[in-house]
Amino acid sequence: MDETLHRELEEILGCTVIRSQRIDSGSINQAYRLDPKSGDTVMLRIAPSREQTSHLPSWLTHQGLRREQSAIARLTAITELLPITIAFRQSTSDDWGDLVIQSVVPGMPASQVFPIMTTGQRLAYHRQLGDLTRKIHQVDAEWFGPLSHGAKYPTWTDLVLADCQGFLEDASRWNLPREPFDALIELVTESRLALGTVDGVLIHSDLVPDHVFVERRPGGWEISGLIDLEFARFADPVSEGLIFEMLQRSDPDSVAFKDGYDRNLEVSELRIDVARRLQSAWIATDRARLSESP
């Protein structure tokens, strides 16, 4: 870690940092576990700078940690599962990114526990996950798009078309085929009226098992934390990747999830199709980004 940053962190925390350990699990933010001389271990996350994101996909913003702060403030129904922000520093330079110091979420990523879960424990986990997703989606949209530090759109149609314009720029940058993005624009444009009536909610956007933490308690494995909300935004709930996935499945885990979610999942094939194409676009542009990573 850079010595100047190390000194700044000690000034923020008000004590010596005995040890800093780089966490390599993420591919966007830099993350470290910090052990202060006094107090509990904390997490440091550093966002990419404005200059760095100018070379990355259109959806990857240098303002992600700012957006996360707005999302955490709105998710009062699950406050106990979210990291507590101890300090936040907003960058004023194009050359370095925002940083946030947060409490450590208890437990471990669910992805690490799946191999040792029994069938019953896995079903209980997915039921809890459905309930957690429902609580996130209970925050109704005031517009479409990020909660802060970004454009606001009046309808789901407008947000998807804005996403697509970014995908086309990404296609040019990485020499990706334009056809899938053009086809999505055509579909959304032709379905503008139908998609324009979609009611939006707050979505996490990346509810993968690496971001959901669990802890073994007397009753079994329980969800103990949720991290990485920098891509949270107001959107069609079907575009939550986890919802899109569960809609396509009928196995016991998906049934348990739907039971916990306990919200109407009877949606049109059009909305599912748009969600599917959006997911494919994000995957394609992210793979292009990762292919260039050192």
N, C-alpha and C positions, 0 to 999 in steps of 0.2 A: 504494500500500500504506500502511496505517495506520502512523504514525510509532512508536507504542508497540510494535506487532508487529515493525517493522523493527529496533528496538533489542533486542527479545527474541531475535530470530533471530541478531543479531550476538553476543549473549551466549552463545547455544547453540553457535554455530560458532567462537567465540573469535577472531573477526576482523571487519573491516569488510566489509559487503556492497556491492560496487561497483555492481552492477546487479541489478534484479529485473524479470523480464518475465512478464506474465500470459499463460497458455496458455488459449486459448478453446475447445479441442476438447471438453472435458467439460461436462456439464450438471448434475452433482450436487456434486462437490467443486470448490473453487477450487484452481487449480494455477499455480505460478510456477516459472520457471527462475531460480536464484540464482547469481550469480557472486561468490564470496568473494574477498577480496584475496589470500588464500593458499589453495591447494588447488583441487580440481576443481569444475566446475559441479555443482550439486545441484538436486534437485526438492523443492519445498515443496508439500504438499497439505493443504488445510484442509477438514474435514468440515462439513456443515451443523450448526447447533446443535440442541439438543433443541427449542427453541421453533420453529425453522424447520421441522423435520420434523413437528411437530404439525399442520401445514397441508398435508402431502404424503401420497402414497399409503402404505398400511399397511406395505408391504414396504421402504420407504425409511427406514432407521434412522439416527440420529445416531451409532450405534456401529459404523458400517461399517469405519472405519480400524482399530478395535480388533480386529474380526473378521479383517481382512486380516492383521494381525500373527500371529494364531493359525494362519492358513492357510499363511503363508510358513514358519513354524516347522515345519510338518508336511511340507512339500513338499521334502524333502531330496534326492529324486531329480532335481530340476531347479533346485537352488540357484543354479547358474551362470547361469540365465536370469532370475532374479528380482531386483528392486531390493534393495539393501542398506540396511537402516534405520540411519541415522546418529543420529537422535534422534526420540523420540516424546513428545508432551505430551498427556496426557488431560485433557479439560476438566472443571472442577468447577462450571461455571456453565451455566444454561439459555440464556444469551445468546450464547455463542461455542462453537465446535466444537473437537474434537481437531485436532491438527496433527502431521504426520510429515515429516521431512526424509529423503530417500532419494537413493541414487546414481542417476545418469542411465543408463537402459538403452540399450545401444549399438544403432545402426541406426535404422530408421524404420518406421512402421506398414506392415504388409503391404498395406493398402488403397491406399497411395500408390505401391506398386511394381507392382501387378497390371497396369496398362496397358502396362508395358514388358517384362513377362515373356514369354518364349517359351512355347510349349505344353509343351515338356519341362521348363522351369523351374517352370512352374505345377504340373505333376504332381509334381515333386520336392518342392515346397513342401507340397502337400496330403499327401504321404506323411509328411513330417516332422511336419506338424500332427497327423496321426493318431497318430504315435508320442508326441508331447507330450501329447495327450489321454489316451492309455493310461497314461502315467506319473502323471498327475494322478489318474486313476481307480484306480490301484493302492493308494491309501490307503483301506482299508476303513472303513466307517462304524462308529462306536461307539454312535451313536444317529441320529436324523434331525433335521435342523435345523442352525443355525449351530454352528461349532466352539466359540464362546465368546460371552458377552454376549447371551444369548437363550435361549428355551425349548428344551428337549430333548424329543423325541417318540419313543416306542418303536417305531413303525412308519411306513412311508411313507403309509399311509392317514391316520394321525393328523396328519402334517405337512400333507398336502394339504387336509384339512378345516380346519386352522388357517389356511392360506393363504386358503381360501375365505371364512372369516369376515371376514378383512381386506378381501377384494375387495367383500364386501357393504357394508362400511362406506364403502369408496371409491365404490361405486355411489350410495349415498345422498348423499355429499358433492358429487359432480359430476353428479348426476341422470343416471347411466348406466342402461341397461336391466339389470334384475336377472336376467332369464331365463337368460343364459349361465352365470352363477355358480350359480344355483339348480340348473340342469341338471347342472353338474359335481358339486355336492354330492350330488345324487341318484345319479349314476353311481358315485361313490366309496363312498357309503353302501351301495349294493346290492352292490358288489364288494369290500366290506371284507376278507373272508377272502382273496380272491385277491391283492389289493394288499398285504395284510399280510405276505405271504411274500416280498416283494421285498427283495433284498439291496442295501443302500445303499453308496455310495462317496462320496468327496470329489469334488465338481464345482466348476468355476470359475464357472459360471452365465452368463458373458457372453463367450464365446470368439469375439468378432467380430474381423474383420481389423484394426480400429483398435487392438486390445489386444495383438496379436501382432506383434512387431517382427522385421524381417529385416535382414541385412547382406550385402553382396556380398563373397564370399571366393573364393579360387582355384578352388574346386569349383562355384561358382555362388552363388545366393541361399540363405542358410541362416538358420533361425530363431535370433535372437540375444537375444530377451527376451520377457517376458510381464508385463503390468501389470494393475492394477485388479482385485484379488481381494477387494474388500469384500463381494461377494455370494456368495463361496464358501460351500458348506454340504454336509452329508451328505445325500444324496438318491438317488433312482433315477437311474442313469447315463443312462437314456433322456431324462430331463428336462434334460440338458445340451443347450442349444439347438442346438449344432453336431451332436450325435448325432441329434437329432430331424430335423434338416434332411437329413443324409446318408442316413438310413433311407428317405427319400422319393425319393431320386435314384439314377440308374444311369449317369450320365455318367462320362467318364474321371477327372475330378477326384474324384468321390465314390468311385470304385473305388480310386484311389490312397490316399485317406484311410483307407478300410476296410482296405487292405493294411497301412498303417502302424499303424493302431489294433490290429489283430491280437488282438481279443477277441471273444467271442461277441456277435453283434448279432441273433441270432434271438430276438426277444422277441414277446410277445403283442400283438395288436391293441388290447387293453384298455390296456396301458401306453403304447402310442403315442398312443391317443386321449386319455388323461389328460394326457400331455406336450403334445399339440397344444392342448388347452383351457387348460392353464396358461399356455402361451406367449401365446395370444390374450388372456387376462386381463391379463397383465403389459403387453402392448402397449396394450390399451385404457386401462388406468389410467395408464400413462406418457404417452400422448397427452393425456389429460385434464390431467395435471400440466403438460406443456409448453404447453398451450393457455393456461394462466394465467401463464406466465413472461413477465416484461417484455421 
